[in-house]
Each structure stands twice: as C-alpha cells, then as structure tokens.
Amino acid sequence: MTFYEFIYRFLEDDTPLGYIAHHVHTDSEFPIDETCAHSLFNYFNAKYVEHDLLEYAKRAISIYDDINCA
C-alpha cells in the first residue's frame, strides 16, 4: 500500500491525520506511488514549512511505516 492510499482513508477526519490527508489530496505534485518513508519525509520537508503540518506528517509517516513493515 502506498502512503497516499493509507492517508486517503483519513480525508474526512477532523484529526491530524485528516489534516495531512487534506494537504496530500490537494497537492498536485504529491508522489502518489511513494512507499519509502525516507522519501516521504524529504518531500514534506522540501514542500512545506508549517511546523504543525511537518509534525503531523512525521507522525503519519511513522504510523504508515509501522503498518507497512508489520
């Protein structure tokens, strides 16, 4: 499962994961086929500067990585 597929499930949630899902969904440049946590971290750090969004992204990627590696 890609990160996009994982986070898309939270699109309607009023949570930090939903916040990230909204940004990913509206980002026309987001790498929708990406599965590598390191590449995802790099993308978010290069694209976004908002501290809360970056913290939420790190947490979302960590959860995603835990699920994908289980």
C-alpha positions as a Markdown table, in Angstrom:
| # | Residue | x | y | z |
|---|---|---|---|---|
| 1 | Met | 0.0 | 0.0 | 0.0 |
| 2 | Thr | 1.3 | 3.5 | -0.8 |
| 3 | Phe | 1.3 | 6.3 | 1.7 |
| 4 | Tyr | -1.3 | 8.1 | -0.5 |
| 5 | Glu | -3.7 | 5.1 | -0.2 |
| 6 | Phe | -3.0 | 4.9 | 3.6 |
| 7 | Ile | -3.6 | 8.6 | 4.3 |
| 8 | Tyr | -6.6 | 9.0 | 1.9 |
| 9 | Arg | -8.7 | 6.9 | 4.4 |
| 10 | Phe | -8.4 | 9.8 | 6.8 |
| 11 | Leu | -9.6 | 12.5 | 4.4 |
| 12 | Glu | -12.9 | 13.3 | 6.2 |
| 13 | Asp | -11.4 | 13.0 | 9.7 |
| 14 | Asp | -11.0 | 16.1 | 11.9 |
| 15 | Thr | -7.7 | 14.9 | 13.2 |
| 16 | Pro | -4.0 | 15.5 | 12.5 |
| 17 | Leu | -4.2 | 12.5 | 10.0 |
| 18 | Gly | -7.1 | 14.2 | 8.3 |
| 19 | Tyr | -5.2 | 17.4 | 8.1 |
| 20 | Ile | -2.3 | 15.7 | 6.3 |
| 21 | Ala | -4.8 | 13.8 | 4.1 |
| 22 | His | -6.4 | 17.1 | 3.0 |
| 23 | His | -2.9 | 18.5 | 2.1 |
| 24 | Val | -1.9 | 15.4 | 0.3 |
| 25 | His | -5.2 | 15.2 | -1.6 |
| 26 | Thr | -4.9 | 18.8 | -2.8 |
| 27 | Asp | -1.2 | 18.7 | -3.6 |
| 28 | Ser | -1.0 | 18.1 | -7.4 |
| 29 | Glu | 2.7 | 17.3 | -7.1 |
| 30 | Phe | 2.4 | 14.7 | -4.3 |
| 31 | Pro | 4.2 | 11.4 | -5.2 |
| 32 | Ile | 1.1 | 9.2 | -5.0 |
| 33 | Asp | 3.1 | 6.0 | -5.7 |
| 34 | Glu | 5.7 | 6.6 | -3.0 |
| 35 | Thr | 6.2 | 3.9 | -0.3 |
| 36 | Cys | 9.6 | 4.9 | 1.1 |
| 37 | Ala | 9.3 | 6.7 | 4.4 |
| 38 | His | 12.6 | 8.5 | 3.9 |
| 39 | Ser | 11.5 | 9.8 | 0.5 |
| 40 | Leu | 8.2 | 10.9 | 2.1 |
| 41 | Phe | 10.0 | 12.8 | 4.9 |
| 42 | Asn | 12.1 | 14.5 | 2.3 |
| 43 | Tyr | 9.1 | 15.5 | 0.2 |
| 44 | Phe | 7.3 | 17.0 | 3.1 |
| 45 | Asn | 10.3 | 18.9 | 4.4 |
| 46 | Ala | 11.0 | 20.3 | 1.0 |
| 47 | Lys | 7.4 | 21.3 | 0.2 |
| 48 | Tyr | 6.0 | 22.5 | 3.5 |
| 49 | Val | 7.3 | 24.9 | 6.2 |
| 50 | Glu | 4.3 | 24.9 | 8.6 |
| 51 | His | 5.6 | 23.3 | 11.9 |
| 52 | Asp | 2.4 | 21.6 | 12.8 |
| 53 | Leu | 2.0 | 20.1 | 9.4 |
| 54 | Leu | 5.5 | 18.7 | 9.4 |
| 55 | Glu | 5.0 | 17.2 | 12.9 |
| 56 | Tyr | 1.7 | 15.6 | 11.8 |
| 57 | Ala | 3.4 | 14.3 | 8.6 |
| 58 | Lys | 6.2 | 12.8 | 10.6 |
| 59 | Arg | 3.7 | 11.0 | 12.8 |
| 60 | Ala | 1.6 | 9.9 | 9.9 |
| 61 | Ile | 4.6 | 8.5 | 8.1 |
| 62 | Ser | 5.8 | 6.7 | 11.2 |
| 63 | Ile | 2.3 | 5.0 | 11.6 |
| 64 | Tyr | 2.3 | 4.2 | 7.9 |
| 65 | Asp | 5.8 | 2.7 | 8.1 |
| 66 | Asp | 4.9 | 0.6 | 11.2 |
| 67 | Ile | 1.8 | -0.8 | 9.4 |
| 68 | Asn | 3.7 | -1.5 | 6.1 |
| 69 | Cys | 6.6 | -3.2 | 7.9 |
| 70 | Ala | 4.4 | -5.4 | 10.2 |
